[in-house]
Amino acid sequence: MAHIEEIKKDCMALAEELEAKARAYCVYRQKASDAKIKIDVIMATHLKELREVRSNIGHEMALIHLMEPHREDSDEIEGYYRDYSENSDHYKSLERLIGALETRISVYQSIMKFERENT
């Protein structure tokens, strides 16, 4: 039984870590979403200009065009893009960590179930 108590403590610690990662995930995901919305609004306001460059310009090409150095608002757009990229990277990394923590918790739960059934 002492072994189960140790596993329970480890499992609770992992659950607390999981909760912290999940909260951070939400923050980074929201920041990335906010930056993406700002980029999309800027693109929409420049739609006519972008279509003059190319009638069926894609998202990435439009973004590159809007970040060209000669543009007045290129620094602003570049900042939003940087925010979007960095926050997206953070939340995607957290997704993997959350998945790993969930797996570890599941393993601990299986061990506890096995020990309960076999004692």
Secondary structure as UniProt FT lines:
FT   HELIX           2..45
FT   HELIX           47..53
FT   TURN            55..56
FT   HELIX           59..66
FT   TURN            69..70
FT   TURN            72..73
FT   HELIX           74..117
//
